[in-house]
């Protein structure tokens, strides 16, 4: 018995030791990934971003959402290239994220500098290593095909032989293996075909005078400052892919000009819900000096104060201002809202996107001024708007995000459909809005556009939809491309798109519930 008791005591002691080690590791990890370490790392990386941007001041600085938005306060535009589209064994070209507004900007300005970052162990995120190079190559091939088809009727004054011999080869960084590069090469023709048949306005790319080509710059890149080439000297349109973070991830303690100890976090801007505590890039850069100088001990308090001040300020102006809630795992319970850095929307009003001549528009519930030119509002946000809706037809559908409720959008789409059909029959202008104007409102608009409009985007009260045997994913992608042509900030989630597809292709169970 004594030997058995001794064995149990030893086992219990080992278990306690394991728990103690695990708890200590958690404490150390939490301390290393503190909000001060994250913000200080972002601040240090932003200095490098600013230095590179100054080398080509004529090129616009573009943030790849969402992580890249943290690394400067001087972005002129945003783009949305996902790393998952460039993951090994998951290579794809997304017609839902065409980023044609970026292509137009690049054509107008002769190039751009795209900013993003990645976690420890990599110099560049997959969005820069593969997603953007694939995007550039597909666009180059589409432009080349268009030039070749029109070559017989084009004058030498506008297009020379060099334009016809458009460079459409794939340009990848050296660290992408030959095997993976070969896989990408084999898929390029298929992706180009998908792009050309997606309904995208390829003619809008005529402002691009030279082929697109990515270039990669990180903190490890050697640049001779007295030999920096001008963009006019290149025979291509440069898309400079700037990785903001150092790939080493080496902690920095007591750096010069600093009285505090802190750990460097590569790619600190990533996964902001886990550390930002309601802070946005906009709030951070307006108060960067105060936040950094307060030190790690007072940083949480300072951030909480600034976030609450911003919430109260927005509420006093009549904007949607959610109470920030931090749960037990320190994750932010709130939908992401793109901060306002003065970036102009591709519309006659900032934050409002009219979809051609359809009388449909998409926007955010935080912009009261958007109501001036609309006859009706379909609010998909969970919160009621604080502004007046006098004289407007109004329907509130408190739709939850797919992560909170997998069927919320699907259950509310019939009501949205009936409301929109009534208004379209009366030739009324409808604004479909949600918290950020990027996801739920886009998906509701996609369902309405597919079910009530024909292939020429003319309202037909659902005639074309009824005559169709079914709606395919390709049909949905083509209509989503039409929306993204006007709403450059559209970023519908996969879960919500699935619900739209189910609504347009209802099962018997869904029909019986209605």
Helices and strands as residue ranges (DSSP letters): H 2-32, H 35-55, E 60-64, G 67-71, E 77-79, G 83-86, H 100-109, E 111-116, H 126-126, I 127-131, H 132-150, G 151-153, H 161-164, H 178-196, G 202-207, E 212-217, G 225-227, G 231-233, E 237-243, G 272-274, H 281-286, H 288-293, H 295-316, E 352-354, E 360-364, G 368-373, E 376-379, E 393-396, H 408-425, E 430-434, H 440-452, H 463-467, H 473-486, H 494-504, H 508-513
